Amino acid sequence: MSSVEIRYLKINFDEILRRLREYAKSKAEAHGARAIVLTGSLAKGNYAGTSDADVLVIADNLPSQALERYALFSEPRMPIDVEPRVYTPEEFIDKIRKGDRYALESLEIGIPLHGEQFFKGLKRFLTSFPGNPGQRRARPAESLS
């Protein structure tokens, strides 16, 4: 008779969030990021033991090549894989205007790790234009108040 053992990998969210905030502070200081925002399954709360940390980075003066940007903001010493998506403010605004799903979702569910005021200001700016894909749609009850 054989026995099968099943192991469940668990993520200690509070510990991961603490470590990601340290990561964000370090990377922001080293590379001048305006905002570093946790997105994806960790931000949504539907993560699994094998989830990675999807991170939106908004920074000025970035290399033109995506791999160089990735190298600047990756961190192999983290207890979880960090997957940075790195944009200039102008590139991120352009993605919002074009209705990019990741960019829109980042505005909706993102958890700022660094640059909270910049991220909130960007959110307000982008959602203030009528017809903008980033504009949050009012629910009927909200329209009446």
C-alpha positions in Angstrom: 0.0 0.0 0.0 1.4 3.4 -0.9 0.7 6.6 0.9 0.3 10.0 -0.7 1.1 13.2 1.2 -0.4 16.4 0.1 1.3 19.6 1.1 -0.4 23.0 0.8 1.9 26.0 0.4 0.6 28.9 2.4 1.5 32.6 2.1 1.7 34.7 5.2 0.2 37.8 3.6 1.2 40.2 6.4 4.8 39.1 6.3 4.9 39.2 2.5 3.3 42.7 2.5 5.9 43.9 5.1 8.7 42.5 2.9 7.2 44.1 -0.2 7.1 47.5 1.5 10.8 47.1 2.3 11.5 46.1 -1.3 9.5 49.2 -2.5 11.3 51.6 -0.3 14.7 50.2 -1.3 13.9 50.2 -5.1 12.3 53.7 -4.9 15.3 55.2 -3.2 17.7 53.5 -5.6 15.9 54.2 -8.9 13.6 57.2 -8.2 10.2 55.4 -8.5 7.2 57.6 -8.1 4.9 54.7 -7.2 5.3 51.0 -6.6 1.9 49.2 -6.3 1.0 45.7 -5.5 -1.5 44.3 -8.1 -2.7 40.8 -9.2 -3.9 38.0 -7.0 -2.2 39.3 -3.8 -4.0 42.6 -4.1 -7.3 40.9 -4.9 -6.9 38.5 -2.0 -7.4 35.4 -4.1 -3.7 34.2 -4.0 -2.4 30.7 -3.6 0.8 29.3 -2.1 2.4 29.5 -5.5 1.4 33.0 -6.3 3.9 35.7 -7.3 3.8 39.4 -6.5 2.7 41.4 -9.5 4.1 44.9 -9.0 3.3 48.1 -11.0 6.2 50.5 -11.0 5.8 54.1 -12.2 9.2 55.9 -12.6 10.9 58.6 -14.6 14.2 58.3 -16.5 13.8 54.6 -17.3 15.9 52.6 -19.8 14.1 52.1 -23.1 14.4 48.3 -23.0 11.8 46.3 -21.1 14.4 43.8 -19.9 16.6 46.5 -18.5 13.6 48.0 -16.6 12.7 44.5 -15.3 16.3 44.0 -14.1 16.2 47.3 -12.1 13.1 46.3 -10.2 13.4 42.6 -9.9 14.5 41.2 -6.5 15.7 37.5 -6.4 16.2 37.6 -2.6 12.5 38.0 -1.8 10.6 35.1 -0.3 8.1 35.4 -3.2 8.8 36.0 -6.9 8.4 39.7 -7.8 7.1 40.4 -11.3 7.5 44.1 -11.9 5.8 45.9 -14.8 7.6 49.2 -15.2 6.3 52.3 -16.9 6.9 56.0 -17.1 4.0 58.2 -16.0 3.3 59.0 -19.6 3.3 55.4 -20.7 1.0 54.4 -17.8 -1.5 57.2 -18.7 -1.4 56.1 -22.3 -2.2 52.6 -21.3 -5.2 53.8 -19.2 -6.5 55.9 -22.2 -6.2 52.9 -24.4 -8.2 50.8 -22.0 -5.3 48.4 -21.0 -6.8 45.8 -18.7 -3.8 45.5 -16.4 -3.5 49.3 -16.0 -7.2 49.7 -15.3 -7.2 46.9 -12.8 -4.2 48.3 -11.1 -6.1 51.6 -10.5 -9.0 49.7 -9.1 -7.4 47.1 -6.8 -3.8 48.2 -6.4 -2.2 48.5 -3.0 0.4 51.2 -2.9 3.7 50.1 -1.4 5.4 53.4 -2.1 4.3 56.7 -3.4 0.7 56.5 -2.1 0.0 60.2 -2.6 1.3 60.1 -6.2 -0.8 57.0 -7.0 -3.9 58.4 -5.5 -3.4 61.7 -7.3 -2.9 59.8 -10.6 -6.1 57.8 -9.9 -8.1 61.0 -9.3 -6.7 62.6 -12.4 -7.4 59.7 -14.6 -10.9 59.0 -13.4 -12.0 62.6 -13.6 -12.4 62.7 -17.4 -15.9 61.7 -18.8 -15.6 58.8 -21.2 -12.1 57.8 -20.0 -11.8 54.0 -19.7 -10.3 54.5 -16.3 -13.4 56.3 -15.0 -15.3 54.4 -12.3 -18.9 54.0 -13.4 -21.4 55.2 -10.8 -23.9 52.7 -9.6 -27.6 53.8 -9.9 -27.8 54.4 -6.1 -24.7 56.6 -6.2 -26.2 58.7 -9.1 -29.1 59.7 -6.9 -27.1 61.0 -3.9 
